[in-house]
Amino acid sequence: MPEIMITGPAGRLEGRYKHSKVQRAPIALILHPNPQRGGTMNNKISYSLFQSFAEQGFSALRFNFRGVGRSQGEFSYGEGELSDAAAALDWLQSVNPNASSVWIAGFSFGAWIGMQLLMRRPEIHGYVSIAPPANIYDFNFLAPCPNEGLIVQGDKDQVVNIESVNKLVDKLKDQRGQNGVDYRVVKGAGHFFNNEGETEQLIGHVNDYLGRMGSLQKAAA
């Protein structure tokens, strides 16, 4: 899996990239959780999302936000990390100019950054948000959310309470209708999906959603 260095707004950004063999493959950018809590692109959930998209035929990129690993710069509480994500997406699109669609995926803090990015980049087709921290950060920028997507949440999450995510999902459904967001809950799962079988359930939901969306796109083509 090639290591890459991307020119970011605060210096180089360290990443890992897997290029699809599929012609005009869709692309996916994966965003990791909060660096202040130890989040990196090698986080288990972030890595599993990366693998899931790659196995579904996407060209996939995960990278470290500024100040993490070999990425230069310092943590900037979201604003700089959003700029990092935009630079990473620019790079991903530059090496895949004929991509059939663009996707964003993130876990926790990464989900918050990802959903901000999709509001700024109209070319983004869909999103996958794992444990979006609606009780920690403001999601009012989704006014309205322009895309359909998948949200997965553990009902025993000790960091992101499920009530806040339920409210976020209700808001998205009010904006886009009942089919505007696919919301799935992993029973008994905490924030990091650490118990036996929980990560597998999570990725099973992601694979199912991506497979279904791929089938719908082919049917519409």
TORKOL-4160 file (C-alpha; in steps of 0.2 Angstrom, whole numbers, padded with zeros to 4 digits, m for minus):
221
<pt num="1" X="0000" Y="0000" Z="0000"/>
<pt num="2" X="0009" Y="0015" Z="m0006"/>
<pt num="3" X="0014" Y="0029" Z="0006"/>
<pt num="4" X="0011" Y="0046" Z="m0001"/>
<pt num="5" X="0014" Y="0064" Z="0004"/>
<pt num="6" X="0002" Y="0078" Z="0000"/>
<pt num="7" X="0005" Y="0096" Z="0000"/>
<pt num="8" X="m0006" Y="0103" Z="0013"/>
<pt num="9" X="m0010" Y="0121" Z="0019"/>
<pt num="10" X="0002" Y="0118" Z="0034"/>
<pt num="11" X="0015" Y="0108" Z="0026"/>
<pt num="12" X="0015" Y="0090" Z="0020"/>
<pt num="13" X="0002" Y="0077" Z="0024"/>
<pt num="14" X="0006" Y="0059" Z="0026"/>
<pt num="15" X="m0006" Y="0047" Z="0018"/>
<pt num="16" X="m0009" Y="0029" Z="0012"/>
<pt num="17" X="m0018" Y="0027" Z="m0005"/>
<pt num="18" X="m0025" Y="0012" Z="m0014"/>
<pt num="19" X="m0029" Y="0014" Z="m0032"/>
<pt num="20" X="m0043" Y="0004" Z="m0040"/>
<pt num="21" X="m0041" Y="m0007" Z="m0055"/>
<pt num="22" X="m0059" Y="m0003" Z="m0060"/>
<pt num="23" X="m0060" Y="0009" Z="m0075"/>
<pt num="24" X="m0067" Y="0026" Z="m0069"/>
<pt num="25" X="m0068" Y="0020" Z="m0051"/>
<pt num="26" X="m0077" Y="0030" Z="m0038"/>
<pt num="27" X="m0065" Y="0038" Z="m0025"/>
<pt num="28" X="m0067" Y="0039" Z="m0006"/>
<pt num="29" X="m0058" Y="0050" Z="0007"/>
<pt num="30" X="m0057" Y="0043" Z="0024"/>
<pt num="31" X="m0055" Y="0055" Z="0039"/>
<pt num="32" X="m0049" Y="0049" Z="0056"/>
<pt num="33" X="m0055" Y="0053" Z="0074"/>
<pt num="34" X="m0048" Y="0067" Z="0085"/>
<pt num="35" X="m0029" Y="0069" Z="0086"/>
<pt num="36" X="m0030" Y="0076" Z="0103"/>
<pt num="37" X="m0037" Y="0059" Z="0109"/>
<pt num="38" X="m0025" Y="0049" Z="0099"/>
<pt num="39" X="m0034" Y="0048" Z="0083"/>
<pt num="40" X="m0023" Y="0044" Z="0067"/>
<pt num="41" X="m0026" Y="0036" Z="0050"/>
<pt num="42" X="m0021" Y="0019" Z="0058"/>
<pt num="43" X="m0036" Y="0020" Z="0070"/>
<pt num="44" X="m0045" Y="0003" Z="0068"/>
<pt num="45" X="m0062" Y="0010" Z="0062"/>
<pt num="46" X="m0053" Y="0022" Z="0050"/>
<pt num="47" X="m0042" Y="0008" Z="0043"/>
<pt num="48" X="m0058" Y="m0004" Z="0042"/>
<pt num="49" X="m0067" Y="0010" Z="0032"/>
<pt num="50" X="m0052" Y="0012" Z="0020"/>
<pt num="51" X="m0052" Y="m0007" Z="0017"/>
<pt num="52" X="m0071" Y="m0008" Z="0015"/>
<pt num="53" X="m0071" Y="0006" Z="0001"/>
<pt num="54" X="m0056" Y="m0002" Z="m0007"/>
<pt num="55" X="m0064" Y="m0019" Z="m0008"/>
<pt num="56" X="m0079" Y="m0011" Z="m0015"/>
<pt num="57" X="m0069" Y="m0005" Z="m0030"/>
<pt num="58" X="m0065" Y="0013" Z="m0024"/>
<pt num="59" X="m0049" Y="0021" Z="m0026"/>
<pt num="60" X="m0047" Y="0026" Z="m0007"/>
<pt num="61" X="m0036" Y="0038" Z="0003"/>
<pt num="62" X="m0033" Y="0039" Z="0021"/>
<pt num="63" X="m0021" Y="0052" Z="0029"/>
<pt num="64" X="m0015" Y="0060" Z="0045"/>
<pt num="65" X="m0022" Y="0077" Z="0049"/>
<pt num="66" X="m0009" Y="0091" Z="0053"/>
<pt num="67" X="0003" Y="0087" Z="0067"/>
<pt num="68" X="m0001" Y="0068" Z="0067"/>
<pt num="69" X="0012" Y="0055" Z="0062"/>
<pt num="70" X="0023" Y="0063" Z="0049"/>
<pt num="71" X="0010" Y="0076" Z="0044"/>
<pt num="72" X="0017" Y="0094" Z="0047"/>
<pt num="73" X="0008" Y="0108" Z="0057"/>
<pt num="74" X="m0002" Y="0108" Z="0073"/>
<pt num="75" X="m0019" Y="0104" Z="0078"/>
<pt num="76" X="m0031" Y="0119" Z="0075"/>
<pt num="77" X="m0048" Y="0113" Z="0082"/>
<pt num="78" X="m0056" Y="0109" Z="0066"/>
<pt num="79" X="m0053" Y="0124" Z="0054"/>
<pt num="80" X="m0036" Y="0118" Z="0049"/>
<pt num="81" X="m0041" Y="0100" Z="0048"/>
<pt num="82" X="m0055" Y="0105" Z="0036"/>
<pt num="83" X="m0042" Y="0113" Z="0025"/>
<pt num="84" X="m0032" Y="0097" Z="0026"/>
<pt num="85" X="m0046" Y="0087" Z="0021"/>
<pt num="86" X="m0050" Y="0098" Z="0006"/>
<pt num="87" X="m0031" Y="0097" Z="0000"/>
<pt num="88" X="m0032" Y="0078" Z="0002"/>
<pt num="89" X="m0048" Y="0078" Z="m0009"/>
<pt num="90" X="m0039" Y="0089" Z="m0022"/>
<pt num="91" X="m0025" Y="0077" Z="m0023"/>
<pt num="92" X="m0037" Y="0062" Z="m0024"/>
<pt num="93" X="m0046" Y="0070" Z="m0038"/>
<pt num="94" X="m0030" Y="0075" Z="m0047"/>
<pt num="95" X="m0025" Y="0057" Z="m0049"/>
<pt num="96" X="m0043" Y="0051" Z="m0053"/>
<pt num="97" X="m0049" Y="0064" Z="m0065"/>
<pt num="98" X="m0062" Y="0053" Z="m0072"/>
<pt num="99" X="m0069" Y="0046" Z="m0056"/>
<pt num="100" X="m0087" Y="0041" Z="m0058"/>
<pt num="101" X="m0092" Y="0048" Z="m0040"/>
<pt num="102" X="m0084" Y="0056" Z="m0025"/>
<pt num="103" X="m0087" Y="0049" Z="m0007"/>
<pt num="104" X="m0082" Y="0055" Z="0010"/>
<pt num="105" X="m0081" Y="0044" Z="0026"/>
<pt num="106" X="m0076" Y="0048" Z="0044"/>
<pt num="107" X="m0076" Y="0042" Z="0061"/>
<pt num="108" X="m0081" Y="0054" Z="0076"/>
<pt num="109" X="m0071" Y="0070" Z="0074"/>
<pt num="110" X="m0068" Y="0064" Z="0056"/>
<pt num="111" X="m0086" Y="0062" Z="0053"/>
<pt num="112" X="m0089" Y="0081" Z="0058"/>
<pt num="113" X="m0075" Y="0087" Z="0047"/>
<pt num="114" X="m0082" Y="0076" Z="0033"/>
<pt num="115" X="m0099" Y="0082" Z="0034"/>
<pt num="116" X="m0092" Y="0100" Z="0033"/>
<pt num="117" X="m0082" Y="0096" Z="0018"/>
<pt num="118" X="m0097" Y="0089" Z="0009"/>
<pt num="119" X="m0106" Y="0105" Z="0011"/>
<pt num="120" X="m0092" Y="0115" Z="0003"/>
<pt num="121" X="m0089" Y="0102" Z="m0011"/>
<pt num="122" X="m0104" Y="0100" Z="m0023"/>
<pt num="123" X="m0095" Y="0085" Z="m0032"/>
<pt num="124" X="m0096" Y="0074" Z="m0016"/>
<pt num="125" X="m0110" Y="0061" Z="m0020"/>
<pt num="126" X="m0112" Y="0052" Z="m0003"/>
<pt num="127" X="m0105" Y="0050" Z="0014"/>
<pt num="128" X="m0102" Y="0037" Z="0028"/>
<pt num="129" X="m0102" Y="0045" Z="0046"/>
<pt num="130" X="m0098" Y="0034" Z="0060"/>
<pt num="131" X="m0102" Y="0040" Z="0078"/>
<pt num="132" X="m0104" Y="0059" Z="0072"/>
<pt num="133" X="m0101" Y="0069" Z="0088"/>
<pt num="134" X="m0117" Y="0079" Z="0088"/>
<pt num="135" X="m0116" Y="0082" Z="0107"/>
<pt num="136" X="m0099" Y="0089" Z="0105"/>
<pt num="137" X="m0099" Y="0099" Z="0089"/>
<pt num="138" X="m0111" Y="0110" Z="0080"/>
<pt num="139" X="m0119" Y="0102" Z="0065"/>
<pt num="140" X="m0131" Y="0116" Z="0061"/>
<pt num="141" X="m0121" Y="0119" Z="0045"/>
<pt num="142" X="m0131" Y="0105" Z="0037"/>
<pt num="143" X="m0144" Y="0117" Z="0031"/>
<pt num="144" X="m0149" Y="0107" Z="0022"/>
<pt num="145" X="m0138" Y="0092" Z="0019"/>
<pt num="146" X="m0136" Y="0090" Z="0000"/>
<pt num="147" X="m0132" Y="0072" Z="0000"/>
<pt num="148" X="m0139" Y="0055" Z="0005"/>
<pt num="149" X="m0128" Y="0045" Z="0016"/>
<pt num="150" X="m0126" Y="0032" Z="0030"/>
<pt num="151" X="m0124" Y="0035" Z="0049"/>
<pt num="152" X="m0119" Y="0021" Z="0060"/>
<pt num="153" X="m0120" Y="0023" Z="0079"/>
<pt num="154" X="m0117" Y="0012" Z="0094"/>
<pt num="155" X="m0131" Y="0013" Z="0107"/>
<pt num="156" X="m0119" Y="0012" Z="0122"/>
<pt num="157" X="m0107" Y="0025" Z="0115"/>
<pt num="158" X="m0099" Y="0033" Z="0131"/>
<pt num="159" X="m0092" Y="0048" Z="0120"/>
<pt num="160" X="m0106" Y="0052" Z="0108"/>
<pt num="161" X="m0123" Y="0049" Z="0116"/>
<pt num="162" X="m0135" Y="0041" Z="0105"/>
<pt num="163" X="m0149" Y="0054" Z="0109"/>
<pt num="164" X="m0139" Y="0068" Z="0100"/>
<pt num="165" X="m0136" Y="0057" Z="0085"/>
<pt num="166" X="m0155" Y="0053" Z="0085"/>
<pt num="167" X="m0159" Y="0071" Z="0084"/>
<pt num="168" X="m0146" Y="0074" Z="0070"/>
<pt num="169" X="m0154" Y="0060" Z="0060"/>
<pt num="170" X="m0172" Y="0067" Z="0063"/>
<pt num="171" X="m0166" Y="0084" Z="0057"/>
<pt num="172" X="m0158" Y="0076" Z="0041"/>
<pt num="173" X="m0174" Y="0066" Z="0038"/>
<pt num="174" X="m0184" Y="0082" Z="0039"/>
<pt num="175" X="m0173" Y="0090" Z="0026"/>
<pt num="176" X="m0172" Y="0076" Z="0014"/>
<pt num="177" X="m0187" Y="0064" Z="0018"/>
<pt num="178" X="m0186" Y="0047" Z="0026"/>
<pt num="179" X="m0174" Y="0041" Z="0012"/>
<pt num="180" X="m0162" Y="0055" Z="0015"/>
<pt num="181" X="m0151" Y="0046" Z="0027"/>
<pt num="182" X="m0149" Y="0027" Z="0031"/>
<pt num="183" X="m0147" Y="0026" Z="0050"/>
<pt num="184" X="m0141" Y="0010" Z="0058"/>
<pt num="185" X="m0138" Y="0006" Z="0076"/>
<pt num="186" X="m0125" Y="m0007" Z="0083"/>
<pt num="187" X="m0133" Y="m0014" Z="0099"/>
<pt num="188" X="m0122" Y="m0014" Z="0114"/>
<pt num="189" X="m0107" Y="m0005" Z="0105"/>
<pt num="190" X="m0097" Y="0009" Z="0113"/>
<pt num="191" X="m0088" Y="0023" Z="0104"/>
<pt num="192" X="m0074" Y="0012" Z="0098"/>
<pt num="193" X="m0084" Y="m0004" Z="0093"/>
<pt num="194" X="m0071" Y="m0014" Z="0104"/>
<pt num="195" X="m0081" Y="m0028" Z="0109"/>
<pt num="196" X="m0081" Y="m0044" Z="0099"/>
<pt num="197" X="m0090" Y="m0043" Z="0083"/>
<pt num="198" X="m0094" Y="m0025" Z="0084"/>
<pt num="199" X="m0082" Y="m0019" Z="0071"/>
<pt num="200" X="m0087" Y="m0033" Z="0059"/>
<pt num="201" X="m0106" Y="m0027" Z="0062"/>
<pt num="202" X="m0101" Y="m0009" Z="0058"/>
<pt num="203" X="m0091" Y="m0014" Z="0042"/>
<pt num="204" X="m0105" Y="m0026" Z="0037"/>
<pt num="205" X="m0117" Y="m0011" Z="0037"/>
<pt num="206" X="m0105" Y="0000" Z="0027"/>
<pt num="207" X="m0102" Y="m0014" Z="0014"/>
<pt num="208" X="m0121" Y="m0017" Z="0013"/>
<pt num="209" X="m0124" Y="0001" Z="0010"/>
<pt num="210" X="m0110" Y="0004" Z="m0003"/>
<pt num="211" X="m0116" Y="m0012" Z="m0012"/>
<pt num="212" X="m0134" Y="m0006" Z="m0012"/>
<pt num="213" X="m0129" Y="0012" Z="m0018"/>
<pt num="214" X="m0118" Y="0004" Z="m0032"/>
<pt num="215" X="m0132" Y="m0007" Z="m0038"/>
<pt num="216" X="m0144" Y="0008" Z="m0038"/>
<pt num="217" X="m0131" Y="0019" Z="m0048"/>
<pt num="218" X="m0129" Y="0005" Z="m0061"/>
<pt num="219" X="m0148" Y="0003" Z="m0063"/>
<pt num="220" X="m0149" Y="0021" Z="m0066"/>
<pt num="221" X="m0135" Y="0022" Z="m0078"/>
